[in-house]
Amino acid sequence: TIDVELGRAADLGAFQSNVPRVRDAAITTIADLTAEQLAGSAGMSKLKAELMHRIGAVLPGASVTAVYLSDFVVQ
């Protein structure tokens, strides 16, 4: 589970109307990584940065300021 922090309240509408695209971007980003790449705090930091980048690409003009991992399980 991820939580996305937006820089402006005005970005919320764009985010809400693009939830399926945001979800797809997140899932495909995570699916491309191995368990070894996700290991440790360095792996989590890289994942968050990549998610911010990809979600930002889905929401052009919106300000994505942070991505938080609230639940995470590697199988």
C-alpha positions in Angstrom: 0.0 0.0 0.0 1.3 3.4 -0.8 0.2 6.9 0.1 0.9 9.9 -2.1 1.5 13.4 -0.8 0.6 16.2 -3.1 2.1 19.7 -2.9 -1.1 21.6 -3.6 -4.7 21.0 -2.6 -5.6 21.9 -6.2 -3.8 18.7 -7.4 -6.2 16.4 -5.5 -8.8 16.5 -8.3 -6.3 15.5 -10.9 -5.0 12.7 -8.7 -8.5 11.4 -7.9 -9.5 11.3 -11.6 -6.4 9.4 -12.5 -6.3 6.8 -9.7 -6.4 3.8 -12.1 -3.3 5.3 -14.0 -1.5 6.0 -10.7 -2.2 2.4 -9.5 -1.0 1.0 -12.8 2.2 3.0 -12.6 2.8 1.9 -9.1 2.2 -1.8 -9.8 4.3 -1.9 -13.0 7.2 -0.1 -11.2 7.1 -2.6 -8.3 6.7 -5.6 -10.7 10.0 -4.7 -12.4 12.0 -5.1 -9.3 13.4 -8.1 -7.6 13.3 -8.9 -3.8 17.1 -8.1 -3.7 16.5 -4.7 -5.2 13.9 -3.9 -2.6 16.0 -5.1 0.4 16.9 -2.6 3.1 16.3 1.1 3.5 18.3 1.9 0.4 16.0 -0.3 -1.7 13.0 1.3 -0.2 14.3 4.8 -0.8 15.0 4.0 -4.5 11.5 2.6 -4.9 9.9 5.7 -3.4 12.0 7.9 -5.7 11.0 5.9 -8.7 7.3 5.9 -7.7 7.4 9.7 -7.3 8.9 10.0 -10.8 6.4 7.7 -12.4 3.4 9.0 -10.6 4.5 12.5 -11.5 4.6 11.5 -15.1 1.0 10.3 -14.9 0.0 13.6 -13.3 1.7 16.3 -15.4 1.6 19.7 -13.7 0.7 18.2 -10.3 3.2 18.4 -7.5 4.0 15.0 -6.0 6.1 15.7 -2.9 6.4 12.3 -1.3 5.4 8.7 -1.5 5.0 6.7 1.7 4.9 2.9 1.9 2.3 2.0 4.5 2.2 -1.7 3.9 4.8 -3.8 2.1 5.1 -7.5 1.6 7.7 -9.3 -0.6 6.7 -12.7 -1.7 
